Amino acid sequence: MASPAPFTLCRIHRGERVYYYALFRDPVTAKRTNKKSVETLRKALGIVETSPIKRRDEAIRICQKALEQGIVFEKHQEQTLVSYLRDFYTWEVSEYVKRKNTLSVGSISIDYMGTRKNLLENHVFPLCDKNLLLSKVTVGVLERLQLQLVEQGALHHATINICMSAVLSALREAQRKGDIPSSRSLAVDSLSCLHTPRGILSEQELAGFMHYAKEKSERRIYLACLVALLTGMRSGELRALRYDAIGSDMITIDQAYADKAGIKAPKGKKTRYVPCPAFLCTTLKELALENPFVSMPNLVFWSKRNGAVVSSHYFSERFSQELIHSGIFSESDLKERNITFHSLRHMANTLLRGSVDEHVLRMTIGHSSQQLSDLYSHLSQRGLKSVALAQQKNILPLINQSLPSPEQMDDEEQNNKEHIGEGEDS
């Protein structure tokens, strides 16, 4: 079947003159344009002529030249690999993000996109051929890129894997849309890498540090460490912790803070409730009330500069500094053992495990799978008390906090065991 003509000419008589007009067919949509004056096209081509166009073949030649030079339709310019990747990971213009977040609201965050774009800008784009067209990308190009990243020696294998995964995710989308032939394989094997396990402190080291932090450190960093240790809260959750999320002996964790996204749902997008000793809840509320920049209390860990959210590095940097100042660790010790502020979350999980039903612990700490979230969507009061009891028995003694009497603890523990035995069948 023959392709339709790219344009159709028509003549319009006005008085004694004849004017040629053309209706062009859009090569992408196949729809016809409005009539365009052939004499106007002649001017756009730079042909200086004042006499009217009288012959049909002359009008046809002008229309053909206008098409060839992109005057009627802009010539499609294929994107290069670099420009495509840059647009793909630019939050404001990415069609991929718009589509994904329309189908599932919040499925891709601005911080996720920003992190990957920074990796590409800093490490991948400098190694790419700036003129390489998207359609010409092959598995060989990708394997050479991966090898160059390894040979540079600036990145760990795990980070290179993230870089390559970002590139491949974007290319798979381009392939889905037909910009890269679907028959072309773009699979690249990941680099093998050993993940350094997150280090934790020994009980003796933890006790020594918390005693030092209580006596010598700034109060807010001590309290942040204490909350993370008792509840397993992440730094983003601590940054977003509000006055009204703190009860008399419970913290509601329903939001976190990220630099670009701002306030968002916590990891896992599930609200959780974590027991917190009454003395600590009271102290956290007092800290929120001390914010001189607001009339109503809001953030618990507010910035001393403006009363707003503390920086993303505040907890991690101050925690490392205080560990070194305490004399318990050196800088090389922290690096070798991979101890960071997030280690306190692991400590919470380690110290509570064994004293709390595993399902309750996962829901409290926030390590739950979707199945467990569905199964234990509402923790019972007795289940939460088991966490509080484990905090009192396993963590608070390490930091010399007061405990209830042994008789009270034994009664609560016995009641809790009976309840957990009943709850597992429900």
Residue, then its C-alpha position, 0 to 999 in steps of 0.5 A: m500500500a502506497s504511502p500518502a502524499p506528504f502534502t496536497l496543493c490547492r489553488i485559490h483565486r482572488g480577483e485576477r490573482v491565483y494563490y497556491y496553498a499546501l496542506f501538509r501531512d504530519p509524518v508522526t500523527a498523519k493528520r493534515t495541517n492548516k493551509k500554508s501559503v506557498e509564497t510564505l514558505r518561499k520567504a522562509l526559505g530565503i528566496v527573494e522573489t516578489s512575483p507571484i507563483k503561477r506554476r504548479d511545479e514551482a509550488i511543488r518544489i518550494c513545498q519539497k524544500a520546506l519539508e527537507q529543511g524542517i520549516v514545516f515540521e521540526k526535524h526529529q532529532e534523536q537524543t543522545l544517551v547522555s541527554y536521555l539519561r539526564d532528562f530521565y532522572t530530572w524530577e521536573v521533566s521526567e515522563y517516567v516519574k510522572r507515569k509511575n507516580t500517577l499509577s502509584v502515588g509516591s512510588i518514586s521519590i524526588d530524593y531517589m531520583g536526585t541521588r541517581k542523577n548525582l551519581l550519573e553526573n559525577h561518575v557516568f557522564p564524564l566517561c560517556d561519548k557525548n555524541l553517542l545516540l540512544s538508539k546506538v547503545t549496545v551491551g558492549v557500550l555498557e560493559r565498557l562503561q562498567l569496566q571504566l568505572v572499575e578501573q578508575g578505582a574511585l567507587h566501591h563495587a556496590t556503588i558502581n552497581i547502583c550506577m549501572s542499575a540506574v542506566l539500565s533502568a532508564l534504557r529498559e524504559a527507552q526499549r519499552k517505548g521503542d527508542i531502542p530495538s527490543s531485540r537488542s540485549l542490554a543485560v550487564d552482570s552486576l559486580s561481586c561485592l562484599h557488603t560490610p555488615r553494620g557494626i554494633l557496640s558491645e554492651q560494655e561500649l554502649a554503657g560507657f558511651m551512653h554514660y559519657a553522652k549523658e554527662k558530657s554531650e549536648r542534651r539533644i544528641y544524647l536524647a537522639c541516641l537514647v530514642a534510637l536505641l530504645t525504639g529503633m527509629r531511623s534518622g529521617e524519622l527522628r528529623a520529622l518527630r513531632y511534639d504531638a506524636i509523643g504520648s505519655d509512654m508511646i511514640t507514633i511514627d507516621q512520617a520521616y523527612a528527606d532533603k528534597a521530598g520534605i515530609k513523607a511517609p516512613k520507610g515501608k509507608k506504614t504507621r507504627y507505634v513504639p513504646c517509649p519510657a515515660f521519663l523520655c517522652t516527657t523530656l522529648k516534649e520539653l525539648a520541643l517546647e524550648n524551640p525559640f523560633v515557634s509559638m507552638p511546639n512542633l519538631v522535637f529535634w529542631s535546628k538551632r539556626n532557625g528552629a526547622v528540621v536539622s540537617s541530614h548529617y546532624f545525627s550521624e556526624r555528631f554521633s561519630q564525633e561524640l564516640i571519638h570524644s568519649g575515648i571509647f573509639s578512634e576514627s579508624d575503629l569506627k571505619e573498620r567496624n562500620i559503626t554509624f548512627h544507624s548502628l543504634r537501630h541495630m542495637a535496639n533490634t539485637l537487645l530486644r530480640g529474644s525478649v519480645d515475640e518476633h512478629v511484634l518486634r518486627m512491627t515495632i522496629g519496622h522490619s516487617s514484610q507486607q504479609l506480616s504487616d497484614l497479619y499484625s496490622h493492629l498490635s495489642q496493648r499487651g504486645l506493646k507492653s512486652v516491648a516496654l518490658a524488654q526495654q526496661k530489662n535489656i536496655l535501660p540498665l545499660i544506661n543507668q535508668s531507673l527500673p520498676s521493681p522486680e515483682q512488677m516486671d515479673d507480673e508484667e512478663q507473665n501476663n504478656k507471655e499468656h497474651i502472646g500465646e493467645g494472640e498467635d491463634s487469632 
